[in-house]
């Protein structure tokens, strides 16, 4: 099956929320994106405050957007250029189907 569209998910430190919003508004203005707070759970304690280590969770902001195949490389390159070393985690999944009901 040939995929023409992808779902890109970003888990972003809360401190970077506005910077990522600004970046995505420039890159994804045609398609839009969603954002919502999430708790990230990881066995590695790197970068966690003492309270986060005790609770076992770290607050993050999750962004999700549909990206056409031809825009994926540019989006990831821009995110790498602007947020290198920031702890931004991402994953990309092929979209089998989407629509509005």
C-alpha positions as CSV (number, residue, x, y, z in Angstrom):
1,X,0.0,0.0,0.0
2,X,1.3,3.4,-0.9
3,X,1.0,6.1,1.8
4,X,0.4,9.7,0.8
5,X,-0.2,11.1,4.2
6,X,1.4,10.7,7.7
7,X,0.4,11.4,11.3
8,X,3.2,13.2,13.0
9,X,3.2,13.2,16.8
10,X,5.5,15.4,18.9
11,X,6.0,15.2,22.7
12,X,7.4,18.6,23.7
13,X,8.7,20.0,27.0
14,X,6.2,22.5,28.4
15,X,8.8,25.3,28.2
16,X,8.9,24.9,24.4
17,X,5.1,25.0,23.8
18,X,4.9,28.5,22.3
19,X,8.1,28.1,20.2
20,X,6.7,24.9,18.7
21,X,3.3,26.5,18.1
22,X,5.0,29.3,16.2
23,X,7.1,26.9,14.2
24,X,4.1,24.7,13.3
25,X,1.9,27.7,12.4
26,X,4.4,28.7,9.8
27,X,4.9,25.2,8.5
28,X,1.4,23.6,8.8
29,X,-0.8,26.6,8.2
30,X,-2.7,24.8,5.4
31,X,-3.5,21.7,7.4
32,X,-3.5,22.8,11.1
33,X,-2.6,20.7,14.1
34,X,-3.8,19.7,17.5
35,X,-2.2,20.1,20.9
36,X,-3.0,18.9,24.3
37,X,-1.2,18.2,27.7
38,X,0.0,14.7,28.4
39,X,2.0,12.9,31.1
40,X,5.2,11.3,29.8
41,X,6.4,8.2,31.7
42,X,10.0,7.0,31.1
43,X,12.3,4.7,33.1
44,X,15.1,7.1,32.4
45,X,15.3,10.0,35.0
46,X,17.4,12.2,32.7
47,X,16.2,15.8,33.0
48,X,13.4,15.1,35.5
49,X,12.9,17.2,38.6
50,X,12.9,15.5,42.0
51,X,9.1,15.7,42.1
52,X,8.8,14.2,38.6
53,X,11.1,11.4,39.6
54,X,9.0,10.6,42.7
55,X,5.7,10.8,40.7
56,X,7.1,8.9,37.7
57,X,5.7,11.3,35.2
58,X,6.7,14.5,33.4
59,X,4.3,17.0,31.9
60,X,4.6,17.5,28.2
61,X,2.6,19.0,25.4
62,X,1.6,16.7,22.5
63,X,1.2,18.0,19.0
64,X,-0.4,16.0,16.3
65,X,-0.8,16.8,12.6
66,X,-1.5,15.2,9.3
67,X,1.3,15.8,6.8
68,X,1.4,15.0,3.1
69,X,4.2,12.8,2.0
70,X,5.9,15.7,0.2
71,X,5.9,17.9,3.3
72,X,7.3,15.3,5.8
73,X,11.0,15.7,5.1
74,X,10.8,19.5,5.3
75,X,8.8,19.5,8.5
76,X,11.3,17.1,10.2
77,X,14.3,19.1,8.9
78,X,12.8,22.4,10.3
79,X,12.1,20.8,13.7
80,X,15.7,19.4,13.8
81,X,17.1,22.8,12.9
82,X,15.1,24.8,15.5
83,X,14.9,22.3,18.4
84,X,18.1,20.3,18.2
85,X,19.1,19.0,21.7
86,X,15.8,20.2,23.2
87,X,14.4,16.7,24.2
88,X,11.5,17.0,21.7
89,X,10.4,13.4,20.9
90,X,8.5,12.5,17.7
91,X,7.1,9.6,15.8
92,X,5.5,9.3,12.3
93,X,2.8,6.9,11.3
94,X,1.3,6.2,7.9
95,X,-2.4,7.3,7.7
96,X,-4.6,4.5,6.2
97,X,-7.7,6.6,6.2
98,X,-9.1,9.8,7.6
99,X,-12.1,12.1,6.9
100,X,-14.9,14.0,8.5
101,X,-18.1,12.4,9.5
